[in-house]
Amino acid sequence: MNDPPANRTALAGTARIAKTLCRWLLRSKGYHILEKGYCTKVEEIDLLATRRGWLVAVEVKVRATHADALQAAT
């Protein structure tokens, strides 16, 4: 990714907003957020949450269009 620094800063801000909105949505659906930005030896997990005995690992993706989002989720 060879984006100019200003563009990377804007993208980081957009990602931060998306993660915050995701946490709000999950909470509104009864999830308990355990951790945000959980780091393992291999990678980072955006959110860890629980609901009804289930542990859920959430990766938040931001895309410009719905079609781009669907493609990123495959």
MDTraj code that builds the backbone (N, CA, C; nanometers):
import mdtraj as md
import numpy as np

residues = "MET ASN ASP PRO PRO ALA ASN ARG THR ALA LEU ALA GLY THR ALA ARG ILE ALA LYS THR LEU CYS ARG TRP LEU LEU ARG SER LYS GLY TYR HIS ILE LEU GLU LYS GLY TYR CYS THR LYS VAL GLU GLU ILE ASP LEU LEU ALA THR ARG ARG GLY TRP LEU VAL ALA VAL GLU VAL LYS VAL ARG ALA THR HIS ALA ASP ALA LEU GLN ALA ALA THR".split()
xyz = np.array([
    [0.0849, -0.1178, 0.0000],
    [0.0000, 0.0000, 0.0000],
    [0.0888, 0.1233, 0.0000],
    [0.0844, 0.2021, -0.1055],
    [0.1697, 0.3200, -0.1185],
    [0.0890, 0.4486, -0.1136],
    [-0.0028, 0.4577, -0.0188],
    [-0.0835, 0.5775, -0.0050],
    [-0.0010, 0.6891, 0.0572],
    [-0.0290, 0.8139, 0.0172],
    [0.0391, 0.9267, 0.0825],
    [0.0050, 0.9298, 0.2324],
    [0.0929, 0.9853, 0.3150],
    [0.0685, 0.9875, 0.4599],
    [-0.0646, 1.0489, 0.4996],
    [-0.1072, 1.1557, 0.4350],
    [-0.2349, 1.2194, 0.4700],
    [-0.3505, 1.1239, 0.4453],
    [-0.3439, 1.0485, 0.3363],
    [-0.4495, 0.9531, 0.3041],
    [-0.4512, 0.8395, 0.4071],
    [-0.3342, 0.7922, 0.4488],
    [-0.3264, 0.6866, 0.5500],
    [-0.3868, 0.7342, 0.6811],
    [-0.3639, 0.8598, 0.7151],
    [-0.4206, 0.9158, 0.8381],
    [-0.5725, 0.9188, 0.8302],
    [-0.6257, 0.9600, 0.7157],
    [-0.7702, 0.9628, 0.6975],
    [-0.8278, 0.8218, 0.7038],
    [-0.7596, 0.7244, 0.6429],
    [-0.8063, 0.5858, 0.6461],
    [-0.8042, 0.5300, 0.7877],
    [-0.7026, 0.5646, 0.8643],
    [-0.6948, 0.5190, 1.0034],
    [-0.8106, 0.5763, 1.0844],
    [-0.8451, 0.7011, 1.0594],
    [-0.9582, 0.7630, 1.1278],
    [-1.0895, 0.6955, 1.0915],
    [-1.1061, 0.6621, 0.9638],
    [-1.2263, 0.5934, 0.9183],
    [-1.2357, 0.4556, 0.9824],
    [-1.1253, 0.3839, 0.9893],
    [-1.1241, 0.2517, 1.0519],
    [-1.1592, 0.2615, 1.2000],
    [-1.1072, 0.3625, 1.2671],
    [-1.1368, 0.3817, 1.4099],
    [-1.2865, 0.4058, 1.4308],
    [-1.3469, 0.4873, 1.3451],
    [-1.4910, 0.5138, 1.3541],
    [-1.5695, 0.3854, 1.3291],
    [-1.5292, 0.3071, 1.2279],
    [-1.5986, 0.1824, 1.1960],
    [-1.5929, 0.0850, 1.3138],
    [-1.4796, 0.0765, 1.3797],
    [-1.4664, -0.0134, 1.4944],
    [-1.5539, 0.0328, 1.6104],
    [-1.5633, 0.1632, 1.6308],
    [-1.6495, 0.2165, 1.7362],
    [-1.7958, 0.1863, 1.7053],
    [-1.8380, 0.2083, 1.5805],
    [-1.9757, 0.1775, 1.5416],
    [-2.0062, 0.0289, 1.5562],
    [-1.9100, -0.0544, 1.5237],
    [-1.9269, -0.1986, 1.5381],
    [-1.9469, -0.2361, 1.6845],
    [-1.8680, -0.1765, 1.7733],
    [-1.8851, -0.2045, 1.9172],
    [-2.0236, -0.1632, 1.9634],
    [-2.0710, -0.0466, 1.9209],
    [-2.2056, -0.0007, 1.9582],
    [-2.3125, -0.0975, 1.9078],
    [-2.2979, -0.1415, 1.7831],
    [-2.3949, -0.2339, 1.7255],
    [-2.3976, -0.3659, 1.8027],
    [-2.2790, -0.4201, 1.8297],
    [-2.2737, -0.5457, 1.9043],
    [-2.3350, -0.5306, 2.0437],
    [-2.3046, -0.4222, 2.1120],
    [-2.3629, -0.3988, 2.2452],
    [-2.5144, -0.3892, 2.2369],
    [-2.5659, -0.3227, 2.1335],
    [-2.7113, -0.3075, 2.1190],
    [-2.7796, -0.4420, 2.0947],
    [-2.7030, -0.5402, 2.0457],
    [-2.7563, -0.6738, 2.0210],
    [-2.7285, -0.7698, 2.1367],
    [-2.6781, -0.7161, 2.2477],
    [-2.6600, -0.7956, 2.3677],
    [-2.5229, -0.8583, 2.3856],
    [-2.4265, -0.8204, 2.3048],
    [-2.2912, -0.8728, 2.3197],
    [-2.2168, -0.7961, 2.4280],
    [-2.1281, -0.8653, 2.4957],
    [-2.0396, -0.8032, 2.5939],
    [-1.9008, -0.7969, 2.5314],
    [-1.8468, -0.6773, 2.5166],
    [-1.7153, -0.6596, 2.4553],
    [-1.6089, -0.6916, 2.5606],
    [-1.5270, -0.7923, 2.5316],
    [-1.4202, -0.8315, 2.6235],
    [-1.2927, -0.7531, 2.5990],
    [-1.2611, -0.7332, 2.4721],
    [-1.1331, -0.6724, 2.4371],
    [-1.1422, -0.6077, 2.2995],
    [-1.0729, -0.4976, 2.2805],
    [-1.0582, -0.4381, 2.1475],
    [-0.9096, -0.4304, 2.1159],
    [-0.8748, -0.4603, 1.9918],
    [-0.7349, -0.4584, 1.9515],
    [-0.6512, -0.5647, 2.0206],
    [-0.7069, -0.6846, 2.0347],
    [-0.6360, -0.7942, 2.1013],
    [-0.5237, -0.8458, 2.0119],
    [-0.4015, -0.8448, 2.0621],
    [-0.2854, -0.8878, 1.9828],
    [-0.2434, -1.0286, 2.0206],
    [-0.2255, -1.1114, 1.9172],
    [-0.1700, -1.2447, 1.9350],
    [-0.0283, -1.2430, 1.8790],
    [0.0386, -1.3573, 1.8808],
    [0.1724, -1.3651, 1.8224],
    [0.1672, -1.3510, 1.6713],
    [0.0522, -1.3800, 1.6119],
    [0.0389, -1.3823, 1.4664],
    [-0.0264, -1.2564, 1.4109],
    [-0.1326, -1.2085, 1.4756],
    [-0.2071, -1.0936, 1.4227],
    [-0.2884, -1.0265, 1.5310],
    [-0.3618, -0.9231, 1.4910],
    [-0.4497, -0.8508, 1.5821],
    [-0.5939, -0.8886, 1.5517],
    [-0.6729, -0.9078, 1.6578],
    [-0.8162, -0.9311, 1.6446],
    [-0.8834, -0.8015, 1.6865],
    [-0.9668, -0.7457, 1.5984],
    [-1.0263, -0.6149, 1.6264],
    [-1.1107, -0.6151, 1.7528],
    [-1.2008, -0.7128, 1.7668],
    [-1.2882, -0.7189, 1.8840],
    [-1.3071, -0.8629, 1.9295],
    [-1.3080, -0.8835, 2.0599],
    [-1.3490, -1.0094, 2.1192],
    [-1.4738, -0.9809, 2.2012],
    [-1.5772, -1.0605, 2.1779],
    [-1.7042, -1.0375, 2.2460],
    [-1.7657, -1.1707, 2.2858],
    [-1.8589, -1.1665, 2.3808],
    [-1.9333, -1.2859, 2.4200],
    [-2.0824, -1.2562, 2.4174],
    [-2.1580, -1.3633, 2.3950],
    [-2.3042, -1.3554, 2.4025],
    [-2.3561, -1.4973, 2.4169],
    [-2.4368, -1.5201, 2.5180],
    [-2.4993, -1.6504, 2.5416],
    [-2.3990, -1.7653, 2.5404],
    [-2.2831, -1.7437, 2.6027],
    [-2.1838, -1.8483, 2.6132],
    [-2.0916, -1.8639, 2.4936],
    [-2.1103, -1.7838, 2.3916],
    [-2.0259, -1.7901, 2.2710],
    [-1.9181, -1.6832, 2.2778],
    [-1.7977, -1.7200, 2.2395],
    [-1.6880, -1.6243, 2.2228],
    [-1.6801, -1.5905, 2.0748],
    [-1.6821, -1.4623, 2.0422],
    [-1.6840, -1.4176, 1.9032],
    [-1.5629, -1.3294, 1.8770],
    [-1.4872, -1.3622, 1.7717],
    [-1.3758, -1.2791, 1.7261],
    [-1.4252, -1.2016, 1.6045],
    [-1.4094, -1.0693, 1.6069],
    [-1.4638, -0.9834, 1.5019],
    [-1.3514, -0.9095, 1.4315],
    [-1.3493, -0.9186, 1.3001],
    [-1.2581, -0.8409, 1.2159],
    [-1.3423, -0.7342, 1.1463],
    [-1.3114, -0.6077, 1.1690],
    [-1.3877, -0.4975, 1.1099],
    [-1.3189, -0.4547, 0.9808],
    [-1.3966, -0.4501, 0.8729],
    [-1.3464, -0.4068, 0.7424],
    [-1.4266, -0.2857, 0.6963],
    [-1.3587, -0.1890, 0.6365],
    [-1.4238, -0.0698, 0.5825],
    [-1.3952, -0.0641, 0.4336],
    [-1.5007, -0.0495, 0.3549],
    [-1.4861, -0.0376, 0.2096],
    [-1.5762, 0.0751, 0.1601],
    [-1.5443, 0.1294, 0.0442],
    [-1.6164, 0.2451, -0.0110],
    [-1.7562, 0.2089, -0.0593],
    [-1.7747, 0.0872, -0.1097],
    [-1.9051, 0.0482, -0.1640],
    [-1.9483, -0.0859, -0.1058],
    [-2.0757, -0.1125, -0.1158],
    [-2.1301, -0.2396, -0.0689],
    [-2.0669, -0.3549, -0.1460],
    [-2.0502, -0.3405, -0.2769],
    [-1.9904, -0.4455, -0.3576],
    [-1.8462, -0.4741, -0.3141],
    [-1.7704, -0.3693, -0.2858],
    [-1.6332, -0.3869, -0.2376],
    [-1.6319, -0.4591, -0.1021],
    [-1.7288, -0.4259, -0.0175],
    [-1.7374, -0.4911, 0.1142],
    [-1.7684, -0.6397, 0.1001],
    [-1.8602, -0.6730, 0.0115],
    [-1.8924, -0.8142, -0.0110],
    [-1.7721, -0.8913, -0.0630],
    [-1.6972, -0.8306, -0.1528],
    [-1.5787, -0.8956, -0.2079],
    [-1.4719, -0.9169, -0.0996],
    [-1.4575, -0.8222, -0.0089],
    [-1.3571, -0.8318, 0.0971],
    [-1.3932, -0.9396, 0.1994],
    [-1.5208, -0.9751, 0.2079],
    [-1.5668, -1.0701, 0.3088],
    [-1.5593, -1.2155, 0.2623],
    [-1.5138, -1.2385, 0.1392],
    [-1.5117, -1.3767, 0.0911],
    [-1.3963, -1.4542, 0.1482],
])
top = md.Topology()
chain = top.add_chain()
for i, resn in enumerate(residues, 1):
    res = top.add_residue(resn, chain, resSeq=i)
    for name in ("N", "CA", "C"):
        top.add_atom(name, md.element.get_by_symbol(name[0]), res)
traj = md.Trajectory(xyz[None], top)
